[in-house]
Amino acid sequence: MLKNLGVKAKLIILFVFIKIIPLIIVSYLAIIGVNKITSSFLDSLEKSTQENIDVIQVVAKDTIEDSIKALDKTSQIFYEKLTLKIASQIAQFLYERDDDIRFLSTLNPSNTLYKNFVLSKQKAITIPPKYKYDDKTSSWITQKQQDKTLVITPIEDNKKNFHIVHTTKLHQKKIPIYKEISFFDTKGKELYKYSTINSKLLDISHKKNTYIHSETYFDKIQNLKKGEIYVSDVVGRYVGSKLIGTFSKEKAKKLGIAFEPEKYGYAGKENPVGKKFEGIVRFVMPIYKKNKKIGYISLALDHKHIMEFTDSFSPTKQHLTQTISNASDGNYAFLWDHKFRCISHPRDYFISGFDPKTGKRVTPWVSKDIVEKFHKSTYKDLDQFLAHYPTFDNQSSQKKPNIAQLKEGDLSLDCKYLNFAPQCTGWKNIVQNDAFGSFEIYWSKVWKLTTVAPIPYYTGQYSNYKQGFGFVTIGTNVADFHKAANKTKEKIDTLIKKQEKSLKEYKQHTQSIIKTFINGFITQLTVVTFLLSIIVVLIAIYLANYLTKKIKKLIYATKELANGNFDIKLKMNSQDELGELAKSFQDTVDKMKALVDEKNSINQHLEEKIALEVEKNRIQHEKIIQQSRLAQMGEMISMIAHQWRQPLTAISATCGSLYIKAKMGKLSTSKVIELSTKITEYSEHLSSTINDFRDFFKPHKHTTDTTCDELIESTLNIIEVSLENKNIEIVKELNSKTVLHTYVNEVKHVILNLIKNAEDILIEKKIENPKITIITKNNTITIKDNAGGIPKEILPKIFDPYFSTKSEKNGTGLGLYMSKMIIEDHCNSTLKATNDKYGAVFTIDFNQKDKV
């Protein structure tokens, strides 16, 4: 707003600032001085208190952080050892199965023996309670039993750190360790058997007669030696899910599926009514009698007993056991086989399994980047693609899962292709070095400690892997380790906040007393400042009137100058700065008038000079055109010589034939007519050639209709023989019938020039199998050669006049310059030069360019 005010107003404001503001500043400084005295006392008190609080905070923070680090390290070591213990227990359990099959191999096979053995070998598994879906809470609930635990009050001597943990009552049931024991001969036909899978005697050499129609162990056991045991992978039917997490009605509706949790994979508390994974691990051993193999004994271990080691394990509970797993809390254990496939998990739909319809393992859940690469590949099947794809490929939490597989319900886990789960790479790095360990990872928006330990079972195929049968992993939320430390921190934070509140209240009371004193002091200063301000304003008005009169004269003179009046005379008698300004202004006006007069004189002669330069440029341009045409005429004369050589030779030969036959007296009337006809045809060909060349150089002042194909064919009529004589192949791809309206002969000059340039470079570089390719399409003509292309450093210069890569006797440097001028200036089209992998590419585009 200040810029819109007049000088008078500005001068008044200036005086106000010069006089009044200093008064205000003095008053302000006085107030500040009083405030500083008071603030000094308050700051001293606040500083002392704050230092105490800071010391408490630092000590509390360091103490808590040290406690957390100690807890984290202790927990890390504890869970590593716990993981190793579970892995060792699983290995011991599997080695016991080796002992069982060795024992059975020493006995005579019979159905009764096998039945009694299965029924005698039993082990307890945990049976989860029955759950039902609660619509009110949108969760799965079970009827809670009343806690009848007695309250125990310790005696005085035992009171310190008295701690009691009530054991969890697990509902367990003993079931057979094996689902099947059978004896089959060397051809695969079962002779004795006890089975809860299929009681019929089958020929297991056929895959269709095996468990889930997917076992191929008969082929793998043929080379077993006496005493050797074959142990299979975990084999079972895959149970999928289209929903991850708690199977609720809301989630099912959102995904567009029916609320039928019993049709999908079991997932502990998340889906306690789902289908459970049913699997086996098969043990096979050859039976010898008198050093002759008579058959094999086979045991099908119920995989439930292996899953029990992790499903009933709870890493964060004091008793380390649970009645049902709950993946939602993030604290659980799970198993992977020797090939990094999931074989036990709280969510059964993550366990790798087989499709009984195909007998093949279900495709594992992969990351989005793998699917994108698969779609770009030539493979039609994702499993075939994965067989050739690198494993553990740059795994990162930044990568995304393939959502399409979730929609299909295929979520089995294979660490090798789970590229959005970087912990897989961490587990591999540890177990493949025959070690156990742990690391922390940010997963599902929380920091988790994940431990891993190999299962040291090395029978059969597992002897080839450092991780043995597979490995155990435990995942726990790091925050759960130091809940007690965090509670202590919360208490200290509450105490500090109370101290800060008390300090603020005391400070506010003191400030209120001081503020009353300052308000009275300010009132006195305000009255004095007001009176002085009135005096200053009156002085400012007087001075402003004096100055604005002088300034208005300068404004008037400036406006006259702007209107072109250089005869103005500005007079101002005062000797002050405004007088000097007026004198300087007048001197400037006089100098400007002299410059304007000089400029008008120069302009009178400028037009004559411009016309002279234009005429010089026109003459130079015509010389360039004439030079180009003369150079091209020389080329044309050479072509006429090539075109005429063949017909002249033929005429000469025909005349010679006439002469010889006449001398020999064998010249009949019919022969004269025949040979005369040939001479006439050759002569007409020569005449046609002359007409082609004459039409080629005939100037066309008007545009005519033609096509790209016609332009190429008529030009090649002139030069094609010359090219063939030089063994240059012409490849024509003429596909344009679009009618053009252009200067035909000028365009043909350009085409001829481009072909001749290609011919010259092919001959100069002695290209083997030289070739010129001419392509027409719609409104474009493309002429390419296979001479290796134009060097990048000269490509931008090739259309410049007098620029040539040929010697002076072979090139003028005007051909391409004239070609570009004809196409772009005369025909309003474009001519461009580029390179491809074979050579130079020139493109004429008859789509008219935009005119600037």
Secondary structure in CASP SS format (residue, H / E / C, confidence):
PFRMAT SS
TARGET T0000
AUTHOR 0000-0000-0000
METHOD secondary structure of the structure
MODEL  1
M C 1.00
L H 1.00
K H 1.00
N H 1.00
L C 1.00
G C 1.00
V H 1.00
K H 1.00
A H 1.00
K H 1.00
L H 1.00
I H 1.00
I H 1.00
L H 1.00
F H 1.00
V H 1.00
F H 1.00
I H 1.00
K H 1.00
I H 1.00
I H 1.00
P H 1.00
L H 1.00
I H 1.00
I H 1.00
V H 1.00
S H 1.00
Y H 1.00
L H 1.00
A H 1.00
I H 1.00
I H 1.00
G H 1.00
V H 1.00
N H 1.00
K H 1.00
I H 1.00
T H 1.00
S H 1.00
S H 1.00
F H 1.00
L H 1.00
D H 1.00
S H 1.00
L H 1.00
E H 1.00
K H 1.00
S H 1.00
T H 1.00
Q H 1.00
E H 1.00
N H 1.00
I H 1.00
D H 1.00
V H 1.00
I H 1.00
Q H 1.00
V H 1.00
V H 1.00
A H 1.00
K H 1.00
D H 1.00
T H 1.00
I H 1.00
E H 1.00
D H 1.00
S H 1.00
I H 1.00
K H 1.00
A H 1.00
L H 1.00
D H 1.00
K H 1.00
T H 1.00
S H 1.00
Q H 1.00
I H 1.00
F H 1.00
Y H 1.00
E H 1.00
K H 1.00
L H 1.00
T H 1.00
L H 1.00
K H 1.00
I H 1.00
A H 1.00
S H 1.00
Q H 1.00
I H 1.00
A H 1.00
Q H 1.00
F H 1.00
L H 1.00
Y H 1.00
E H 1.00
R H 1.00
D H 1.00
D H 1.00
D H 1.00
I H 1.00
R H 1.00
F H 1.00
L H 1.00
S H 1.00
T C 1.00
L C 1.00
N C 1.00
P C 1.00
S C 1.00
N H 1.00
T H 1.00
L H 1.00
Y H 1.00
K H 1.00
N H 1.00
F H 1.00
V H 1.00
L H 1.00
S H 1.00
K C 1.00
Q E 1.00
K E 1.00
A E 1.00
I E 1.00
T E 1.00
I C 1.00
P C 1.00
P C 1.00
K C 1.00
Y C 1.00
K E 1.00
Y E 1.00
D E 1.00
D C 1.00
K C 1.00
T C 1.00
S C 1.00
S E 1.00
W E 1.00
I E 1.00
T C 1.00
Q C 1.00
K C 1.00
Q C 1.00
Q C 1.00
D C 1.00
K C 1.00
T C 1.00
L C 1.00
V C 1.00
I C 1.00
T C 1.00
P C 1.00
I C 1.00
E H 1.00
D H 1.00
N H 1.00
K C 1.00
K C 1.00
N C 1.00
F C 1.00
H C 1.00
I C 1.00
V C 1.00
H C 1.00
T C 1.00
T C 1.00
K C 1.00
L C 1.00
H C 1.00
Q E 1.00
K E 1.00
K E 1.00
I E 1.00
P E 1.00
I C 1.00
Y E 1.00
K E 1.00
E E 1.00
I E 1.00
S E 1.00
F E 1.00
F E 1.00
D C 1.00
T C 1.00
K C 1.00
G C 1.00
K E 1.00
E E 1.00
L E 1.00
Y E 1.00
K E 1.00
Y E 1.00
S E 1.00
T C 1.00
I C 1.00
N C 1.00
S C 1.00
K C 1.00
L C 1.00
L C 1.00
D E 1.00
I C 1.00
S C 1.00
H C 1.00
K H 1.00
K H 1.00
N H 1.00
T C 1.00
Y H 1.00
I H 1.00
H H 1.00
S C 1.00
E C 1.00
T C 1.00
Y H 1.00
F H 1.00
D H 1.00
K H 1.00
I C 1.00
Q C 1.00
N C 1.00
L C 1.00
K C 1.00
K C 1.00
G C 1.00
E C 1.00
I C 1.00
Y E 1.00
V E 1.00
S E 1.00
D E 1.00
V E 1.00
V E 1.00
G E 1.00
R E 1.00
Y C 1.00
V C 1.00
G C 1.00
S C 1.00
K C 1.00
L C 1.00
I C 1.00
G C 1.00
T C 1.00
F C 1.00
S C 1.00
K H 1.00
E H 1.00
K H 1.00
A H 1.00
K H 1.00
K H 1.00
L H 1.00
G C 1.00
I C 1.00
A C 1.00
F C 1.00
E C 1.00
P H 1.00
E H 1.00
K H 1.00
Y C 1.00
G E 1.00
Y C 1.00
A C 1.00
G H 1.00
K H 1.00
E H 1.00
N C 1.00
P C 1.00
V C 1.00
G C 1.00
K E 1.00
K C 1.00
F C 1.00
E C 1.00
G E 1.00
I E 1.00
V E 1.00
R E 1.00
F E 1.00
V E 1.00
M E 1.00
P E 1.00
I E 1.00
Y E 1.00
K E 1.00
K C 1.00
N C 1.00
K E 1.00
K E 1.00
I E 1.00
G E 1.00
Y E 1.00
I E 1.00
S E 1.00
L E 1.00
A E 1.00
L E 1.00
D E 1.00
H C 1.00
K H 1.00
H H 1.00
I H 1.00
M H 1.00
E H 1.00
F H 1.00
T H 1.00
D H 1.00
S C 1.00
F E 1.00
S C 1.00
P C 1.00
T C 1.00
K C 1.00
Q C 1.00
H C 1.00
L C 1.00
T E 1.00
Q C 1.00
T C 1.00
I C 1.00
S C 1.00
N C 1.00
A H 1.00
S H 1.00
D H 1.00
G C 1.00
N C 1.00
Y E 1.00
A E 1.00
F E 1.00
L E 1.00
W E 1.00
D E 1.00
H C 1.00
K C 1.00
F C 1.00
R E 1.00
C E 1.00
I E 1.00
S E 1.00
H C 1.00
P C 1.00
R C 1.00
D H 1.00
Y H 1.00
F H 1.00
I C 1.00
S C 1.00
G C 1.00
F E 1.00
D E 1.00
P C 1.00
K C 1.00
T C 1.00
G C 1.00
K E 1.00
R E 1.00
V C 1.00
T C 1.00
P C 1.00
W C 1.00
V C 1.00
S E 1.00
K H 1.00
D H 1.00
I H 1.00
V H 1.00
E H 1.00
K H 1.00
F H 1.00
H H 1.00
K H 1.00
S C 1.00
T C 1.00
Y C 1.00
K C 1.00
D C 1.00
L H 1.00
D H 1.00
Q H 1.00
F H 1.00
L H 1.00
A H 1.00
H C 1.00
Y C 1.00
P C 1.00
T C 1.00
F C 1.00
D C 1.00
N C 1.00
Q C 1.00
S C 1.00
S C 1.00
Q C 1.00
K C 1.00
K C 1.00
P E 1.00
N C 1.00
I H 1.00
A H 1.00
Q H 1.00
L H 1.00
K H 1.00
E H 1.00
G C 1.00
D C 1.00
L C 1.00
S C 1.00
L C 1.00
D E 1.00
C H 1.00
K H 1.00
Y H 1.00
L C 1.00
N C 1.00
F C 1.00
A C 1.00
P C 1.00
Q H 1.00
C H 1.00
T H 1.00
G H 1.00
W H 1.00
K H 1.00
N H 1.00
I H 1.00
V H 1.00
Q C 1.00
N C 1.00
D C 1.00
A C 1.00
F C 1.00
G E 1.00
S E 1.00
F E 1.00
E E 1.00
I E 1.00
Y E 1.00
W E 1.00
S C 1.00
K C 1.00
V E 1.00
W E 1.00
K E 1.00
L E 1.00
T E 1.00
T E 1.00
V E 1.00
A E 1.00
P E 1.00
I E 1.00
P C 1.00
Y C 1.00
Y C 1.00
T C 1.00
G H 1.00
Q H 1.00
Y H 1.00
S H 1.00
N H 1.00
Y C 1.00
K C 1.00
Q C 1.00
G E 1.00
F C 1.00
G E 1.00
F E 1.00
V E 1.00
T E 1.00
I E 1.00
G E 1.00
T E 1.00
N E 1.00
V H 1.00
A H 1.00
D H 1.00
F H 1.00
H H 1.00
K H 1.00
A H 1.00
A H 1.00
N H 1.00
K H 1.00
T H 1.00
K H 1.00
E H 1.00
K H 1.00
I H 1.00
D H 1.00
T H 1.00
L H 1.00
I H 1.00
K H 1.00
K H 1.00
Q H 1.00
E H 1.00
K H 1.00
S H 1.00
L H 1.00
K H 1.00
E H 1.00
Y H 1.00
K H 1.00
Q H 1.00
H H 1.00
T H 1.00
Q H 1.00
S H 1.00
I H 1.00
I H 1.00
K H 1.00
T H 1.00
F H 1.00
I H 1.00
N H 1.00
G H 1.00
F H 1.00
I H 1.00
T H 1.00
Q H 1.00
L H 1.00
T H 1.00
V H 1.00
V H 1.00
T H 1.00
F H 1.00
L H 1.00
L H 1.00
S H 1.00
I H 1.00
I H 1.00
V H 1.00
V H 1.00
L H 1.00
I H 1.00
A H 1.00
I H 1.00
Y H 1.00
L H 1.00
A H 1.00
N H 1.00
Y H 1.00
L H 1.00
T H 1.00
K H 1.00
K H 1.00
I H 1.00
K H 1.00
K H 1.00
L H 1.00
I H 1.00
Y H 1.00
A H 1.00
T H 1.00
K H 1.00
E H 1.00
L H 1.00
A H 1.00
N C 1.00
G C 1.00
N C 1.00
F C 1.00
D C 1.00
I C 1.00
K C 1.00
L C 1.00
K C 1.00
M C 1.00
N C 1.00
S C 1.00
Q C 1.00
D C 1.00
E H 1.00
L H 1.00
G H 1.00
E H 1.00
L H 1.00
A H 1.00
K H 1.00
S H 1.00
F H 1.00
Q H 1.00
D H 1.00
T H 1.00
V H 1.00
D H 1.00
K H 1.00
M H 1.00
K H 1.00
A H 1.00
L H 1.00
V H 1.00
D H 1.00
E H 1.00
K H 1.00
N H 1.00
S H 1.00
I H 1.00
N H 1.00
Q H 1.00
H H 1.00
L H 1.00
E H 1.00
E H 1.00
K H 1.00
I H 1.00
A H 1.00
L H 1.00
E H 1.00
V H 1.00
E H 1.00
K H 1.00
N H 1.00
R H 1.00
I H 1.00
Q H 1.00
H H 1.00
E H 1.00
K H 1.00
I H 1.00
I H 1.00
Q H 1.00
Q H 1.00
S H 1.00
R H 1.00
L H 1.00
A H 1.00
Q H 1.00
M H 1.00
G H 1.00
E H 1.00
M H 1.00
I H 1.00
S H 1.00
M H 1.00
I H 1.00
A H 1.00
H H 1.00
Q H 1.00
W H 1.00
R H 1.00
Q H 1.00
P H 1.00
L H 1.00
T H 1.00
A H 1.00
I H 1.00
S H 1.00
A H 1.00
T H 1.00
C H 1.00
G H 1.00
S H 1.00
L H 1.00
Y H 1.00
I H 1.00
K H 1.00
A H 1.00
K H 1.00
M H 1.00
G C 1.00
K C 1.00
L C 1.00
S C 1.00
T H 1.00
S H 1.00
K H 1.00
V H 1.00
I H 1.00
E H 1.00
L H 1.00
S H 1.00
T H 1.00
K H 1.00
I H 1.00
T H 1.00
E H 1.00
Y H 1.00
S H 1.00
E H 1.00
H H 1.00
L H 1.00
S H 1.00
S H 1.00
T H 1.00
I H 1.00
N H 1.00
D H 1.00
F H 1.00
R H 1.00
D H 1.00
F H 1.00
F H 1.00
K C 1.00
P C 1.00
H C 1.00
K C 1.00
H C 1.00
T C 1.00
T E 1.00
D E 1.00
T E 1.00
T E 1.00
C H 1.00
D H 1.00
E H 1.00
L H 1.00
I H 1.00
E H 1.00
S H 1.00
T H 1.00
L H 1.00
N H 1.00
I H 1.00
I H 1.00
E H 1.00
V H 1.00
S H 1.00
L H 1.00
E H 1.00
N H 1.00
K C 1.00
N C 1.00
I C 1.00
E E 1.00
I E 1.00
V E 1.00
K E 1.00
E E 1.00
L E 1.00
N C 1.00
S C 1.00
K C 1.00
T C 1.00
V E 1.00
L E 1.00
H E 1.00
T E 1.00
Y C 1.00
V H 1.00
N H 1.00
E H 1.00
V H 1.00
K H 1.00
H H 1.00
V H 1.00
I H 1.00
L H 1.00
N H 1.00
L H 1.00
I H 1.00
K H 1.00
N H 1.00
A H 1.00
E H 1.00
D H 1.00
I H 1.00
L H 1.00
I H 1.00
E H 1.00
K C 1.00
K C 1.00
I C 1.00
E C 1.00
N C 1.00
P C 1.00
K E 1.00
I E 1.00
T E 1.00
I E 1.00
I E 1.00
T E 1.00
K E 1.00
N C 1.00
N C 1.00
T E 1.00
I E 1.00
T E 1.00
I E 1.00
K E 1.00
D E 1.00
N C 1.00
A C 1.00
G C 1.00
G C 1.00
I C 1.00
P C 1.00
K C 1.00
E C 1.00
I C 1.00
L H 1.00
P H 1.00
K H 1.00
I C 1.00
F C 1.00
D C 1.00
P C 1.00
Y C 1.00
F C 1.00
S C 1.00
T C 1.00
K C 1.00
S C 1.00
E C 1.00
K C 1.00
N C 1.00
G C 1.00
T C 1.00
G C 1.00
L C 1.00
G H 1.00
L H 1.00
Y H 1.00
M H 1.00
S H 1.00
K H 1.00
M H 1.00
I H 1.00
I H 1.00
E H 1.00
D H 1.00
H H 1.00
C C 1.00
N C 1.00
S C 1.00
T E 1.00
L E 1.00
K E 1.00
A E 1.00
T E 1.00
N E 1.00
D C 1.00
K C 1.00
Y C 1.00
G C 1.00
A E 1.00
V E 1.00
F E 1.00
T E 1.00
I E 1.00
D E 1.00
F C 1.00
N C 1.00
Q C 1.00
K C 1.00
D C 1.00
K C 1.00
V C 1.00
END
